[in-house]
Amino acid sequence: MSINGLLAARTKLIADPALTAFFTGRYGKPAKHVIGYRQPTNANDFPVMCYVPVTARRPDSVGGMSKERVSIIIGLNEKGITDDVFDGVIQTEMAAELAFECLEMGELGNGAAYLADGRTVTDMGSRHPFYEIELSMLLGAR
């Protein structure tokens, strides 16, 4: 399976000023950007963005673009609760929105593109104070 689209998405997200400002402003450091996934186990592992290839289709003869379903997992360490809402639920949603805003501009560089079908799945605080949200999407690469 080619991961060219996933690598291009990671490069674009690392360079995104709004996402970088979100992480450094709230957590005092930029997120780690890791290809692959291992569930973080301590507060020093956060913030983190993990990039995981899920499925891929070979390029077709028309257009020659392979399509990949990928997951980007954003992990945060959030201890607070504001107005009976876990801060981690709100902050993971905010980070996901920033990531989608960056990627949905289409071209990712290096022959890769965001193709749509963006979805999110949240853990809803099942491991409080550690929170994760999964962004699932289609990427294409030539």
FENMORA-V173604 format. One record per helix or strand. SS is the DSSP state (~ for helix, > for strand). FROM is the first residue (numbers start at 1). TO is the last residue. If there is no record, write none. Layout:
BEGIN
SS|FROM|TO + SS|FROM|TO
END
This chain:
BEGIN
~|4|14 + ~|17|27 + >|32|35 + ~|43|45 + >|48|57 + >|66|77 + >|81|82 + >|85|86 + ~|87|103 + >|107|109 + >|112|122 + >|127|127 + >|130|141
END
